[in-house]
Amino acid sequence: MSGTISKHIRIDEELWKRLEAAAGEEDMTANRLLAELAERWLETREWPQSEVQVRVARASLFAAQAIALDMIAAGRKTEVDQILEHVATIVPGVAPEPLAEGEAVSQRRDPDWEDS
């Protein structure tokens, strides 16, 4: 890579193994993963979300889907679509897909939620 420098750090062997495993899942090197995490922290001053925060966010999405289904059943699908469009402008790539009429929340499957 052009414009890079070589630096050395000391790190616990077990932590390094965990980093290598996580980096492999993302198809990158452990060094690149560390650099990207450090860059993210420098930009936001926040660490990646904890598992509890992730679970709360998923539960919130489930509740939002249930509310959306009630709104659709009440003939307010246009409002639901407008809300989803607004959410997508605030958090691109995170907003749930619009619910099709008659689709139940239980028909949706989130493998990450089921594994946790």
N, C-alpha and C positions, 0 to 999 in steps of 0.2 A: 504494500500500500504506500502510495506516495504521501509525503508529508507526515509520516509517523516517526515516533522516537521509541527507543527501547528503554524500558524501566524495569526494575526488579522489585518485587514485594515478597514479604514473608507471610505465609498463610498456613493455617492448620490443615493437615493432610485430609482429614475427614470433610472439612468444608470444601476443600479443592475438589474432592470426588463428587460432592453434591453439585458444585458449580459445573463440573464437566458433564454430569448427567443432565442437568437442566439445559445447558448450552446445546448438547446433542439433540434434545427435543426441539430446539429452535433452529437447528442446522447452522450453528455458529460455534466459534471457539469459546472456551471459558474466559480467555483474556478479553475477547470482544464483548461478552456478556457483562463482565465486570466494568468495562469502560462505558458501556451503554447505561448500566444501572447508575454509575457515578454521574454520568452526564444528566440523566433524568433527575437525580437528586439535586444537582446543582441548579437546574432550570426551575424546579418546582419547590425545592426544599422539603419534599415529602418522600417518604419511602413508599415502595409499592404497597398496595392495600393489604390489610391482614385478611385472614380467612373469615373472620367474623364480619368484617365489612363487606366481603364478597357475598356471604350468605344473606346479610340484611338486604343488599341490593337485589339479589335474586328473589327474595321474599316480597320485596316491594314491587318487582315486576309481575309476580304472580298475582298480587292484590290488584295491581293496575289492570291486568288482563280480566280479572273477575268483574271489576267495575266497568270496563269497556264492554264486556258481554251484556251486562245489565243495561248499559246505555244503548247498545245496538238493539236489544230486545224492546226497548222503549221507543225505537224509531229515531235514535240520535246518532246513527253511524257517521254522518257527515262531521259531527263534532268530534267524534273519536279520531277520524282521519286527520282533522285539523290539529288536534293535540299531538298526534304522532309526528306530523310534519314539523311542528314547533319543537318537539323534543329532539328530532333529528338535526335541527339547526344548532341546538345548544350542545349536544353530545353526538357528533357524527359517528355512525357505525355502531351505536349502542341501542338506539331506539328499537323496540320490538316491531316486527312486521305487522301491518294492519290485519286485524282479524276478519276472516271471511264470515259472511252471515251464516249462522247456524253452526259455526265451529266452536267446539267446547274447549275450555282451558285444558281439560284432561286429555284431549287429543294431541296437544302439543307435548313434545318430549325434549327434555334438556338432559343429555347424558351426564354433564358435569354435576347437575343437581342430584341425580339419582346415585352417582358414585360417592357423594359426600355424606 
